[in-house]
Amino acid sequence: MSHHEDHGHDHDHGDHGHDAPEMSDEERVRRAGHIILDGVVASDGVGGGDEADTMDLVFSHLLEIEAIELLLDEETEELELDISPLMGGMLLVVRRLVAELAARDGLDPEAVVMSVRAALDDAV
């Protein structure tokens, strides 16, 4: 079984757009998390595509499930960008990864977050 298939969660890549309007907020967040993880796997070379293709594919899947929506307020004629499901999916993934690292290394989750913050600061 490939790494892509081995994550143990049921999510359908081929039918995101057809059921997006009927999808619950929780399901949309969960699927956004899966799409983010799919992008990580693809960008690590597992999927064989380049970074730009991976980002385009991730973005299109997020649009299909309405994890990213551009809305027009007809009264004010202002555009509103709603990325709440995307942010929820990202937080779901990051929280889970922090918990996994903390458990693996016998650390408090706060220590893992501090380590990641230090690595981010060093990367710039």
N, C-alpha and C positions, 0 to 999 in steps of 0.2 A: 504494500500500500504506500503510495507516495505521501510526502509530508503534507501536501495540499489536502489530501483526502483524510488524513489521520487526525484532524482536530476534533472529531467526535461530535460535531454540531450539525444539525440539519439546516442547510440554507441553500436556496436555489439561485444559481447565477443566471439562469436563462430566462427567468420570468419575473424579474424585479418590477418592471414597468406596468405589467398587466394588473397587478393587485395593489399597487401603491395607494390609491385612494381609500381602499378598504382596510389598510394596515393600521394596527394600533400604534400609538406613540412608542410603546415599549418594544414592539416588534421592529419598528423603523430604527430605533437606537441599536438594537441587537444586530440587525443586518448591517448597519453602518459600521459597527465594530468588526464584523466579519470582512467587510470590504476593505477596511483599513489594514487588517491582517493580511488579506490577499495581496494588497499593494506592497506590504513589507516583504512577503515571500517573493513576489515577482521582481522587486527591485534588488533583491539579493542575488539575482542571476538564476534563480530556480525556474522562473517562468520564461527565460530566454529573451525577453524584450529589453529595450533600452529605457532609461529613466523617463524620458518625455512620453513615450508610448504608455508606460505604466501609469504615469500621472493622468494622462488623457483617459485611460480606461477606468481608473479609480473614480475620476470626476464624473464620467458618464454614468457609472453605476450608482454613484451617490445621487445624481440628478434623477435617475430612473425611480429610485425608491423615495424620492422627495426628501432626502436628508439635507439637501440644499435647495432652497426655493427663493426665487425673486418675485416679489409681489408688488403690484401697483395699487396704491391707495387712490381710488378714483376721485375722492373728494379733494384731497390735497395735491394730487398728481405727483406724489413722492414715491420713489422706489424703496422697498424695504427688503433687505436680505435676511432670510431666516436660516441660520445654520444650527439651530438648537439640536436637532437629531444628530448631526455630524459631531457636535461638541459632546453630546451625551455618549455617542459611540466611542469617541476618543477617550473620554474619561473612564468608560467601562474597561477598555483595553489597558490603559495605563494603571488603573487601580489593581486590575488582576495581575499584571506583570510585577508591580511593586509587591503585592502579596506573595507571589511565587518566589521572587528573589529574597524577600525577608525570611520566608519559611526555609528556603534552601540554605541560606547562609546563617540562619539562627539570629537574625537581627530584628530590631523593631522596624516597622514600615517607615518611620520618620528618618531612621539612619540611611535607608535605601534612597529616600527622596533627597537627603542632603548630599549623598554621594553622586547622584545623577545631576544635581544642581552644580556641584563642583566640576563635573565632567563637561557640562554645557558651558560653564564659564571658561574652562581651559580650551575648549574647541574653537572659540572665537578669536 
